[in-house]
Amino acid sequence: MDWYGVRCVFEWTTSDGRAFEERITLWQASSADEAIALAEAEAETYAADNGFDYLDFAQSYRLDGAPGSGAEVFSLLRDSALEPSEYLDAFFDTGTERQQHH
């Protein structure tokens, strides 16, 4: 059994409009498909318990060994012709994220 990080995406409807959550959970499973099935079952419950929608979008990443300090739990490569600062602005720092800035 391997460890997998699975990213699921949710839509929140708020009085201010819509927000989207990307959530990564860890699963011990015999395959990526099994990890996704486990994560999606939990995602449905998480969404129902909190009053928002699971968007039926999951991506898995097999960890290299057991999780521990500094373990990579998810990785995604995306091809892009954008310059680094443009890439970050387009995908990670649009100004609409609810996060702390350092």
N, C-alpha and C positions, 0 to 999 in steps of 0.2 A: 504494500500500500504506500502510495506517495502522497505528499502534501501538495495542494493546489490553492492558489489565490484565484478567486472568481470575482470579477467586477460585474455588478448589475446596475442598471440605470432606472431611476424612478422619476415620476413627475408629481410635483406638489402643486396644488392649486391653493393660492392664498388670497387674501383680500387685496394684496398688491399685484396679483397676476399669477404667473406660473414660475416655478423654480424646478430645476433638475438636480438630482442627487446621483453621484457616482459613488457606489459603496463597494468596498473590497472585503470579502470574508475568506477565511481559511477553512479548507476541507481536506480530510484524509480520505482518499478514495483509490480505487484500482485503475481508474482511467479519467481522462479529461471529461468525457461524456458523463460519467457517474458524478464527478465533482459538480458539473453544471446542473445536473438533475437535483442534487442535494441543495445547491445554492438557490435554484429557482423555486424549490418548494419553500425554503426559508424566506425568500424574497416575497412570495405571495402572502405569507403570514405577516411579515414585517409591514408590508404595504397596507394590508387589511386592518391590522392593529393600530395603525397610525393615520388612516384616512387619506392615503394617497395611492397612486397607481404604479404598479410595476410595468415597465414598458416592454417586457419579453425580450430583453437584450442582455446577453451574458457572454463574457469572454473569460477563458481560463488560462492560467499560467502554471506550469509544473515547477515547483521549487526544487532546487538542487539540494536534497537532504531535508532534515527536519528544521522547522523554523527556530530561530534563535536571534540573539542581538545582531542587528545588521543584515539579517537575511533579506534577500530580494523576494518580495511576495507577489509582485506583478510587474510586467514589462510589456510595452507595446511599441513597435516601430511603425512610423508613418512616413511615407515618402512625401516630400514637399519641395517645391522650388523657392519657397519663401526664405528670406534672410532670417537669421536667428531671432532678432528682436520682433520682426513681423510675425514669425511663427508663434512666439510666446503670446503676443497680443491677440492673435487669431484664435488660439486654442486654450490658453491658460490664464491670461491676464486681460480679459475684455473690459474689466471695470465693473462687471455685474456679479462677480463671485462674492460669496459670503465667507470671507477668510481673514485671518490676521495677516498683516503685512510686516515683514522684517526688513 
